[in-house]
Amino acid sequence: MKVKITIGFLSVLVVALFVLLGVQQQLPIYVHKEVKKSTFWVAHTFDAIMNLTNTRAFFLSNFQLIAEENNSQSFHEMLSNIERLLDDNISQTNNIKKIRALLSDPNDDNKVQIYIIINEMISMEAMLFKARIETLEEINNLLNSRG
């Protein structure tokens, strides 16, 4: 629930920025679409980062118990949610497949590998998030230079 509120707040904040600048009525339709699309991808990427971070926290808190049925099932559900969220990113989908393969033998070395892969996934999404925020900033700068 907290994540959805944060994503909604982030989206509203970005849209409000453009409304407050007073440029909303003056922009061509394609600019509106670009702003909307960019805002969606910022929120989507933020959602992915939050899901991955929560999954990592769950994994760490259950590190020794991950082989047990209940914990393993919860972790698999978390992975499935992430997989649905990132199904357009082949690299991330492959990382989830690697994690599932490592879970088939949950020894300590494999658990460390899982942790490393999750961290890499978060780093990849963080880079995307930064790039998408920069895209919104560029749009904002272009809009400000018009006036």
N, C-alpha and C positions, 0 to 999 in steps of 0.2 A: 504494500500500500504506500509506503513511504517513497519508494522508487518512482511509482507512477505520479505521485504528487510532484516530485522533483522534476520529472520529465515534462509534465504539464506546465509547471512554473517556468522552466527553461524555455519552452516553446512560446509561452505567452510573453515572456520577457523579450525575446527576439522580435516577435511580431509587434509588440508595443514600442520597441525602439523605432521601427519604421513608421508607425502611426504617429508617434510623438515628433518625429522629424517633419511631419506634415507633407511628406512626399507621396503618400499612398494614392491620392487622387490623380497625381500628375504622371504616374508611371505607366508605361505600356503594359499590356496584359502579359507579355512574355517575362517581364521583370517580376511581376507578381508571382508568376508560376515558378520562377527561379528561386525567389525568396522562400516560397512555400516548400519547394522541394529541398532546398538547403536546410531549412529549419527541421523538416522531417528527418533528414539524415543525421543531423546533429543529435536529435532526441533518440533516434534509433541506435546510434553508436553509444550514446550515454547509457541507454538501457542495456546494451550488450556488456559494457564495462561493469555496470552494477551487478548483472547476473553472474558474470565471471568472478567478480570479487566476492560475492556471497557464496558461490560454489567453492572457491578457494578457502574461504573461512570455514565452511562446513567440513571440507576435506581435512584441513589442519586440525580442527577440533575433534575429528573422529579418526585421526590417522591410524591409531592402533586398532580401531574397531571396524574399519572400513570393509573387512571381509565378512562381517556379520550380515545376515540377511536384511534386517531393517535398514541399517546404515547404507548398505550397498544399493538397496532399492531406491532410497531417497537420493543418493548420489546419481544413480542412473536417470532418475526423473529430472534432476537438475541438468544433466548433460543433454537430455532430450529437449528440454526447454531452450538451452543455448543453441543446440543444433537447428531447431526451428527458426530461431532468431537470426542465425548466421548462415542459413542454407544457401545464400547467394554468394558466399565466399568459400571457394574450393579449398583454399589453404586452411581455413579454420575448420571446415568439415573434416579434412584429413587429420587435423590435430585431435578432433574428437574421436575419430576411428582409432588413432594411436592410443589414446587414453583408455578406450574400451578394451583394446587388445592387452594393454598392461594390467587392466583390472582382472583379467582372466587368471592371473597369477599374482595376487596382491602381497608380494614380499616387500621388504623395506626398500630395496633398490628400485623396484618398479614404482613404489609410492613416491620416492624422490623424483623419479622421471615424470610422473604425473604432475607433481607440484611445479616442476620446471616448465612443462608444456603449458600449464594453466597460466603461469607468469608470462610466458612468451605470447600467449593469446591476448592477455590483458595489454601487454606492450603494443601489440599490433593494433588493437582497437584504440588505444590511447593515441597512437600516431594518426590514425584515421580521424579521431575526434579533433585533434589539433588542426589537421588539414581542413576539416569541414568548418571549424570555427573561423579559420583564416579566410575561407571562401566567403563566409558571411561578412567578415570584416572588410574584405575587398569590395563586396557589393555595397556595403555601407559607405566606404570611402568614395566609390564612384558616384553614388547618389549625392553625397555631400559636395562633391566637386561640381555637380551640375548646377547647384544653387549659388 
